[in-house]
Amino acid sequence: MKKFLLLMSLSILLQSCFSYTRALDFNAGEVQVNQEVKIYKNNGAERKGMVLSASEAQIAIIYSKTKQVLKIPVKDISGVQAKEFSVVKSLAIPTGIFLVLALLLGASSL
């Protein structure tokens, strides 16, 4: 059980350091090549990937799930967010996990 809790806490720690928070203005040229982005389409779909190219007509990304190149027309895009390092997630979540584990282990030794 302890190995399972340790494995779960490590997996949460390693995945929560980055988040898609900063909205980019696609028309102002803020989208850059080799940038990790999440694209929101007008039909409600989301696509995550790395930007290969961005022009006034379309954006090309390597889709993270299938590793294929997707070319998305600008008229189909409702929003773009950039992937950024999250200090809060990197510090608060691990601290919370360690506190809960300490309480659980302390309660089990009584």
Backbone hydrogen bonds in HBPLUS format (Angstrom, degrees):
<---DONOR---> <-ACCEPTOR-->    atom                        ^
c    i                          cat <-CA-CA->   ^        H-A-AA   ^      H-
h    n   atom  resd res      DA  || num        DHA   H-A  angle D-A-AA Bond
n    s   type  num  typ     dist DA aas  dist angle  dist       angle   num
A0005-LEU N   A0001-MET O   3.01 MM   4  6.32 161.9  2.04 151.6 155.5     1
A0006-LEU N   A0002-LYS O   2.96 MM   4  6.13 156.9  2.01 146.3 152.9     2
A0007-LEU N   A0003-LYS O   2.88 MM   4  6.05 158.5  1.93 146.9 152.8     3
A0008-MET N   A0004-PHE O   2.90 MM   4  6.13 160.6  1.94 151.9 157.1     4
A0009-SER N   A0005-LEU O   2.93 MM   4  6.05 160.3  1.97 146.3 151.9     5
A0010-LEU N   A0006-LEU O   2.98 MM   4  6.14 155.9  2.04 147.0 153.5     6
A0011-SER N   A0007-LEU O   3.04 MM   4  6.24 155.0  2.10 145.0 151.7     7
A0012-ILE N   A0008-MET O   3.08 MM   4  6.33 153.0  2.16 147.0 153.8     8
A0013-LEU N   A0009-SER O   2.94 MM   4  6.12 155.4  2.01 144.7 152.0     9
A0014-LEU N   A0010-LEU O   2.99 MM   4  6.15 158.5  2.04 150.6 154.9    10
A0015-GLN N   A0011-SER O   3.32 MM   4  6.35 140.5  2.49 137.2 145.5    11
A0086-SER N   A0017-CYS O   2.75 MM  69  5.51 177.0  1.76 155.2 155.9    12
A0019-SER N   A0084-GLU O   2.95 MM  65  5.63 158.8  2.00 158.6 164.6    13
A0084-GLU N   A0019-SER O   2.86 MM  65  5.63 172.7  1.87 156.3 156.3    14
A0082-ALA N   A0022-ARG O   2.81 MM  60  5.35 162.1  1.84 153.4 156.9    15
A0024-LEU N   A0080-VAL O   2.79 MM  56  5.46 173.1  1.80 153.5 153.7    16
A0028-ALA N   A0025-ASP O   3.21 MM   3  5.43 138.3  2.39 102.1 113.1    17
A0029-GLY N   A0026-PHE O   3.34 MM   3  5.58 164.4  2.37 107.5 111.4    18
A0034-ASN N   A0051-VAL O   2.86 MM  17  5.12 171.6  1.87 146.6 144.6    19
A0051-VAL N   A0035-GLN O   3.07 MM  16  5.50 161.2  2.11 141.7 146.1    20
A0083-LYS N   A0036-GLU O   2.98 MM  47  5.47 152.7  2.05 153.8 149.3    21
A0037-VAL N   A0049-GLY O   2.89 MM  12  5.70 170.6  1.90 172.3 172.9    22
A0049-GLY N   A0037-VAL O   3.02 MM  12  5.70 157.6  2.08 159.5 163.8    23
A0038-LYS N   A0081-GLN O   2.85 MM  43  5.22 150.0  1.94 147.1 154.8    24
A0081-GLN N   A0038-LYS O   2.92 MM  43  5.22 158.9  1.96 147.9 154.9    25
A0039-ILE N   A0047-ARG O   2.72 MM   8  5.13 168.5  1.73 153.6 155.8    26
A0047-ARG N   A0039-ILE O   2.94 MM   8  5.13 151.4  2.02 142.1 151.2    27
A0040-TYR N   A0079-GLY O   2.80 MM  39  5.02 177.1  1.80 152.8 153.7    28
A0078-SER N   A0040-TYR O   2.72 MM  38  5.54 162.2  1.75 149.1 154.8    29
A0079-GLY N   A0040-TYR O   3.27 MM  39  5.02 149.2  2.37 138.4 135.5    30
A0041-LYS N   A0045-ALA O   2.86 MM   4  5.32 175.9  1.86 166.4 166.2    31
A0044-GLY N   A0041-LYS O   3.09 MM   3  5.51 162.3  2.12 117.0 119.5    32
A0042-ASN N   A0076-ASP O   2.86 MM  34  5.47 150.5  1.95 143.5 147.3    33
A0064-SER N   A0048-LYS O   2.93 MM  16  5.83 174.1  1.94 148.5 148.6    34
A0050-MET N   A0062-ILE O   3.29 MM  12  5.31 144.1  2.43 131.8 134.6    35
A0062-ILE N   A0050-MET O   2.87 MM  12  5.31 151.0  1.95 144.0 152.3    36
A0052-LEU N   A0060-ALA O   2.69 MM   8  5.37 171.8  1.70 148.6 150.5    37
A0053-SER N   A0060-ALA O   3.28 MM   7  5.18 159.3  2.33 132.2 135.1    38
A0060-ALA N   A0053-SER O   2.84 MM   7  5.18 169.7  1.85 151.7 155.1    39
A0055-SER N   A0058-GLN O   2.90 MM   3  5.44 171.9  1.91 168.7 171.1    40
A0074-VAL N   A0057-ALA O   2.90 MM  17  5.58 168.7  1.91 136.3 136.6    41
A0059-ILE N   A0072-ILE O   2.93 MM  13  5.37 157.5  1.98 144.8 150.6    42
A0072-ILE N   A0059-ILE O   2.86 MM  13  5.37 167.5  1.87 161.4 158.7    43
A0061-ILE N   A0070-LEU O   2.89 MM   9  5.38 156.1  1.94 152.3 159.0    44
A0070-LEU N   A0061-ILE O   2.80 MM   9  5.38 163.2  1.83 159.2 165.0    45
A0063-TYR N   A0068-GLN O   2.83 MM   5  5.49 157.3  1.88 169.5 161.7    46
A0067-LYS N   A0063-TYR O   2.77 MM   4  5.10 137.0  1.96 149.4 158.7    47
A0076-ASP N   A0073-PRO O   3.01 MM   3  5.53 152.9  2.08 113.1 121.2    48
A0077-ILE N   A0074-VAL O   3.09 MM   3  5.25 164.8  2.11 111.4 116.2    49
A0090-SER N   A0086-SER O   3.04 MM   4  6.14 149.6  2.14 140.6 149.7    50
A0091-LEU N   A0087-VAL O   2.97 MM   4  6.13 139.2  2.14 147.6 156.5    51
A0092-ALA N   A0088-VAL O   2.76 MM   4  5.52 156.1  1.82 151.5 159.2    52
A0095-THR N   A0091-LEU O   3.24 MM   4  6.21 156.4  2.30 140.8 147.8    53
A0096-GLY N   A0092-ALA O   2.93 MM   4  6.09 160.7  1.97 150.9 156.3    54
A0097-ILE N   A0093-ILE O   2.94 MM   4  6.18 158.5  1.99 154.5 160.4    55
A0098-PHE N   A0094-PRO O   2.94 MM   4  6.15 165.1  1.97 151.9 155.4    56
A0099-LEU N   A0095-THR O   2.98 MM   4  6.19 153.2  2.06 147.3 154.9    57
A0100-VAL N   A0096-GLY O   2.99 MM   4  6.20 162.1  2.02 149.8 154.3    58
A0101-LEU N   A0097-ILE O   2.90 MM   4  6.10 165.0  1.92 153.9 158.4    59
A0102-ALA N   A0098-PHE O   2.90 MM   4  6.00 154.1  1.97 141.9 149.1    60
A0103-LEU N   A0099-LEU O   2.94 MM   4  6.19 154.9  2.00 146.5 153.3    61
A0104-LEU N   A0100-VAL O   2.86 MM   4  6.09 158.6  1.91 152.0 158.3    62
A0105-LEU N   A0101-LEU O   2.82 MM   4  5.97 165.7  1.84 151.7 155.8    63
A0106-GLY N   A0102-ALA O   2.82 MM   4  5.81 148.3  1.92 139.2 148.7    64
A0107-ALA N   A0103-LEU O   2.89 MM   4  5.94 151.3  1.97 142.6 149.9    65
A0108-SER N   A0104-LEU O   2.99 MM   4  6.13 145.8  2.11 141.3 150.4    66
A0110-LEU N   A0107-ALA O   3.44 MM   3  5.53 157.9  2.49  99.7 106.0    67
